[in-house]
Amino acid sequence: MSQSASPTAHADPTRDPAPDMAHARQRMVDTQIRPVQVSDPRVIAAMRTLPRERFVPADRAAIAYMDQGVPLGGGRVLTEPRVIARLVQALVPHGGERALVVGAGTGYAACLLAALGVSVLALEQSEALAEIGQRLVAELAPSVRYRIGPLAEGHADAAPYDLILIDGAVRAIPNAVAAQLGAGGRLATVLALPGRVPVGVLAEPSAAGLRPRPQFDAATPLLPELAPAPRFSF
């Protein structure tokens, strides 16, 4: 199992947020989230409340609410606010549904879904990030369950899921993850095909298999654990 390097000065779930963070959070929603067709009042309310700065290294808290991803260490990134908001909204979560978050990192997306009444299992491959995420969800979303394991395998023990969120960009949706989506389920991620603009997609089961439908452009970094192995030519 690969492990991402753990930042030595990561967000401490016990510290008090800086006084200006609440203002930055409201500004993020008003200037980044609402202008990009995020209209679900539940998503907006959750993002106004959830302290995003707690999910990033302490020395990067000042950029937590900027319109960009925030490096977490080991090639991992906290997905930019407008992208994660649109992915969550595209899933149309309903209270009581069961969700798998693949690449949960420090737990921000898992907490967003939990705030919408969804039962969330957070899957993370990096033990370092999972340790941070477990501490944060224990305080902010106690119903979220963390599991450590290979992202490409999903978590079959708790399948099928109503919702699957792959929190990051992928070249292709892993077959094992797709197979864990239940009938009538929805999967959201960013699909980054070579030579094309990455797009946020919503995928639903069909007779021909999982069918991704483009929703919006999203320049989101690839999840390293789900990146294809490099090809060598001689």
DAVEN-V275019 format. One record per residue. N is the residue number from 1. PSI is psi in whole degrees, 0 to 359 (999 if undefined). Layout:
BEGIN
n = (N:N)
psi = (PSI:PSI)
END
This chain:
BEGIN
n = (1:2:3:4:5:6:7:8:9:10:11:12:13:14:15:16:17:18:19:20:21:22:23:24:25:26:27:28:29:30:31:32:33:34:35:36:37:38:39:40:41:42:43:44:45:46:47:48:49:50:51:52:53:54:55:56:57:58:59:60:61:62:63:64:65:66:67:68:69:70:71:72:73:74:75:76:77:78:79:80:81:82:83:84:85:86:87:88:89:90:91:92:93:94:95:96:97:98:99:100:101:102:103:104:105:106:107:108:109:110:111:112:113:114:115:116:117:118:119:120:121:122:123:124:125:126:127:128:129:130:131:132:133:134:135:136:137:138:139:140:141:142:143:144:145:146:147:148:149:150:151:152:153:154:155:156:157:158:159:160:161:162:163:164:165:166:167:168:169:170:171:172:173:174:175:176:177:178:179:180:181:182:183:184:185:186:187:188:189:190:191:192:193:194:195:196:197:198:199:200:201:202:203:204:205:206:207:208:209:210:211:212:213:214:215:216:217:218:219:220:221:222:223:224:225:226:227:228:229:230:231:232:233:234)
psi = (129:151:137:148:140:123:137:337:60:166:133:116:351:352:155:136:153:147:329:355:323:319:317:325:315:320:321:313:316:331:341:321:305:325:348:39:24:107:354:115:334:319:316:315:319:320:337:338:319:124:90:328:341:344:6:163:145:326:359:8:328:339:10:331:12:162:66:162:155:122:135:349:151:26:2:152:139:118:140:147:313:330:312:325:317:325:314:316:321:331:341:64:144:144:135:349:160:131:147:126:114:124:46:340:232:2:7:308:323:319:323:312:320:324:341:10:15:142:116:132:122:119:126:137:328:118:326:313:322:323:318:314:320:321:319:315:332:329:318:336:74:342:344:133:132:142:143:128:172:129:323:343:350:206:88:335:331:5:160:160:148:325:141:128:118:110:80:176:148:155:326:150:123:137:319:323:315:323:345:3:128:169:131:6:170:140:134:141:183:124:120:86:142:132:3:159:129:142:143:133:153:123:137:149:144:176:333:9:192:128:105:135:124:141:319:156:143:106:68:137:151:144:118:323:342:7:142:151:141:145:140:136:148:999)
END
